[in-house]
Amino acid sequence: MQQELLSKQPDSQNLPTDPFTEKALIDVWKEYTAQVQKEGKHILFSHLTMGEPRLDGELIHLVFPNNTIKLEVEREQGELLGHIKKKLNNYNIDLSIEVNEEVAKKYAYTTREKFDKLNQKNPLLDKLRQIFDLDL
């Protein structure tokens, strides 16, 4: 039975290894996350959309703020990598998942924190606040 299973596995030496760009990876990543959301796996969807993957050669780097998220993504790693490898037609792709607790997003709770966070994204917001003489 074991020999039969081994004979049905694809020859890892002859699998395609087409080159791909980081943009192509991001597109496939977004496609996969949309599929995950459609399947109702909202927690996994949330984890996978926390940040964009970073590409280093054929190694995809993911960084999460805690170990729990890392473990949940690792559980789905096989399906995720299978999808990416098939779509990009490159079977040398691998995944590196790291935990960096400093990455945890700082949530804005007060109105001032919310304004400051939005102002970082669009500095013209402060000019608008000054023109209309708005208070926070």
C-alpha positions in Angstrom: 0.0 0.0 0.0 2.9 2.4 0.8 4.5 1.7 -2.5 1.2 2.4 -4.3 0.9 5.8 -2.4 4.5 6.7 -3.3 3.9 5.8 -7.0 0.9 8.2 -7.1 2.8 11.1 -5.7 4.1 13.6 -8.3 7.8 13.5 -9.0 9.1 16.5 -7.0 12.0 16.9 -9.4 9.8 17.5 -12.4 7.3 19.9 -10.9 7.1 23.3 -12.6 9.0 26.2 -11.0 7.8 29.2 -13.1 9.1 32.6 -11.9 6.6 35.0 -10.4 6.4 38.5 -9.1 5.4 39.8 -5.7 2.4 41.4 -7.3 1.3 38.1 -8.8 1.6 36.6 -5.3 -0.5 39.3 -3.7 -3.2 38.8 -6.4 -3.3 35.0 -5.7 -3.3 35.8 -1.9 -6.3 38.1 -2.3 -8.1 35.5 -4.4 -7.5 32.9 -1.7 -8.7 35.1 1.1 -11.8 35.9 -0.8 -12.5 32.2 -1.2 -11.9 31.7 2.5 -14.4 34.5 3.3 -16.9 33.0 0.9 -16.6 29.6 2.7 -17.5 31.4 6.0 -14.1 31.0 7.6 -14.2 34.6 9.0 -11.5 34.1 11.7 -9.0 32.7 9.2 -9.9 35.5 6.7 -9.2 38.1 9.4 -5.8 36.5 10.2 -4.8 36.3 6.5 -5.8 39.9 5.8 -3.9 41.4 8.8 -1.0 42.3 6.6 0.4 41.5 3.2 2.8 38.7 2.7 6.4 39.6 2.0 8.3 37.7 -0.7 12.0 36.7 -0.5 12.9 34.6 -3.5 10.4 31.6 -3.3 9.8 32.1 0.5 6.7 33.8 1.7 7.2 35.6 5.0 4.2 36.2 7.3 4.4 38.0 10.6 1.6 37.8 13.2 1.2 39.6 16.6 0.7 36.4 18.6 1.3 32.7 18.7 -2.4 31.8 18.5 -2.8 33.3 15.1 0.4 31.7 14.0 -0.9 28.2 15.0 -4.3 28.8 13.2 -2.6 29.8 10.0 -0.2 26.8 10.3 -3.2 24.5 10.4 -4.4 25.9 7.1 -0.9 26.1 5.6 -1.3 23.0 3.4 -4.4 24.2 1.7 -3.0 27.8 1.4 0.3 26.7 -0.1 -1.4 24.2 -2.4 -3.5 27.0 -3.8 -0.6 29.4 -4.2 1.7 26.8 -5.8 -1.0 25.7 -8.3 -2.0 29.2 -9.3 1.6 30.5 -9.7 2.7 27.2 -11.2 5.7 27.1 -8.9 6.1 24.1 -6.5 9.2 25.4 -4.7 7.3 28.1 -2.8 7.4 27.7 0.9 6.0 29.7 3.9 7.7 31.2 6.9 5.4 32.2 9.7 6.8 34.4 12.5 5.5 36.0 15.7 6.4 39.6 16.5 4.4 40.9 19.4 5.5 44.4 18.6 3.5 44.2 15.4 0.2 44.3 17.3 -1.8 47.2 16.1 -2.5 50.0 18.4 -6.2 50.6 18.4 -7.5 54.1 18.5 -10.1 54.6 21.2 -10.5 58.3 21.9 -11.6 60.8 19.3 -8.1 62.4 19.3 -6.4 59.0 18.7 -8.8 58.3 15.9 -8.2 61.7 14.3 -4.4 61.3 14.7 -4.6 57.9 13.0 -6.6 59.2 10.1 -4.4 62.3 9.9 -1.4 60.0 9.4 -3.0 58.5 6.4 -4.1 61.8 5.0 -2.4 65.0 6.3 -4.9 67.2 4.4 -7.4 66.2 7.1 -5.8 68.6 9.6 -6.0 71.4 7.1 -9.7 70.7 6.6 -10.1 70.8 10.4 -8.4 74.2 10.6 -10.4 75.6 7.6 -13.7 74.7 9.3 -12.4 75.5 12.8 -13.4 72.1 14.1 -12.6 70.9 17.6 -11.9 67.3 18.7 
